Amino acid sequence: MAALIRLFVLAILLSSAASSASADSSRRRWASDPRALRFLGAYVTPGSQTFRLAFSPDGQSLAAMGMDGVVRIYAVRSWEKTREFPGNPSGCRGLAFSPDGKLLAAGRLNGEVEIREMDSGLVFKTLRGNNPGGVYNLAFSPDGKLLLAAEENNVARVWSVRDGIELRALDGTGSQVYTVAFSPDGALAAGGCANGNVLVWKVDGWERLHVFRGHSTMVRSLAFSRDGRMLVSGGTDKVVKIWNLPGGVLERDLQGHSDVVFGVMVSPDGQYVTTAGDTTLRVWDRHAGTEVLRLQQHTKAIYNLALHPSGRWMATGGQDDEIRFWGTSSARSLGLEATAK
């Protein structure tokens, strides 16, 4: 009898734990639902227009590249500037943290990529290819071994991070490359071009799998879905396009922005697409093709969109010299309330 009672009690405890875990999981999914986004505040004024933003993988730092080319590093939540890396007379554009957060790469319009160590602030590598063009965007592979650079000279350049060696120049783009991205599993890479084309490569061997034609002008933003089956692009034609990668076809257009779409991202479940363009942040139902949320706090054009690693909040910056923050929870629950303006 005693043994039966113990089994009965254990079953109740396990049932309770499972119920609690299910509730926690539900809350986590809801926390990442972009339809719940709200404006949290504007905590950082870098003193320059913000061309690029990137959160460190541990979520403790925010890097902001200004129009002056200077990269400013801020401590998340206190928003104190902890470090500043100098710009370059030629101008700077691309910005990316390595997956382990130990390195920060910045692209320059003179064709160089400068990689710095975050701990020391020292230059780790300076990369410069043959016949380089201005570097407009950068992406580390998920394993941190490769760096992909979008260049104005009609190539996307692949670098070995450890050795600083150029592994391949992906030419045949037919146009300047302005944005690049890796799929979450690192199997695919994509580039967006000035002629409106979106190119997709298989990273193993760098075979070109797709050339998607649809944007009428320059492609400025790219994002893969978590499962790597969907690619989203945004352009200067004010249109967001959703590409089905297994089928190699256009799935849908999302139209409504009134200016360049500089930022795109896909929700973890692939149901929603978040975009940053003109002065607005918008959320779209991917399957219905409808806008389900529009937020506006910027007074001038948004140039970038960066997601915090927690998935619960994001940052935008641009022409109006203030970095603004958006989240699916309150500023208080995120520990941001004390710094809100």
Phi, psi and omega in degrees: 000316179300321179295320179296319179298318180297319179295321180297315179297318180298320179298319178298317180296318180294320178297318179296318180296319180296319179298318180295318180296320179298318179296318179298316180299319179297318179295321180296319179297318179295323181298333181263006180286112185294344177294343180267006181301144175214160178284130182259327182152171176240105190257343189231129174237095188293341183093009179203156171304148183257113181271327181217147176227145175205131172274144173292151182301333178276358177076008185268346183225151173236125177259133180232123177260123183268172176301332178282359180084351180286136175257118181253133181253126181244142173283124181297135179087314173278332180060024172284139177284118185262339183197157178216126178255135185294155176274201181216142182304333181285342185101156182227151181221296187292149180205129180201138171274146169291156183301332178271358177077004183277340184233151174228123181255139178230131179267144181241154181282355173271006177096359181266153169239122179256123179250124181246150173278128183290325182294311185265337186080001182278156178288124178273311178211148167241120186255136177209118182273179175286136180050056185285156173240171179304135182267115186258339180202157184220150174211128171277145171291154183303332178272358176078004184276333184241151171233127180253127184244130175270121186238154180285348185267030174072027175223157163249124189256133181255126182241146166278120183293315184296316186264344184069027183256137174288121180269327183193145170250113183277091181266196182077011180284334180077003185191168175297145178256126186245348178207149181219159179200150171254148171289156183303330179271358178077005183281333183234156172222154182224153176224140178251134191244163181292336179276005178093355181279150172241123181253142178234130179243149167275119188297322177288097181096347177057039172287136178279120184267320185219147163236105181268123179248128182185319176292140181277340179218197190305137174268125186244352181209147181217148173203134174271152169286164183300323181275359177073012182262353183225143176231133179247137179230146176232147186221179176286350175279005175074010184251143172252131181240139178250121183252131175272112187285316178300321180275341181068035184226162173284125178273318187191151169258144172243116185237140180163333177296149182256002179205187185306139176262103185267347183219136174220148172206158184243136178296155183304327180273358178076005184279328187234149176240129177255134183229149176234119179197166189047237178246018187236156169249127185230150176239135184236143169280115187298319185282321180278337182073023184248149175282126182249349179203139174224128180236140181219120174225331177293146178260345177227181190301139173274133181253347187199162181215125182229130181266132174292144182303337177292340183077003186260348179203165185213169181233147172229149177211166181179224191283339187267013167067024172223135175269126183248153186236145186223142182208166178265001174231173180288158176302324180296313182294335178271359180077023185252350191300322185295339183257359182293142177274000000 
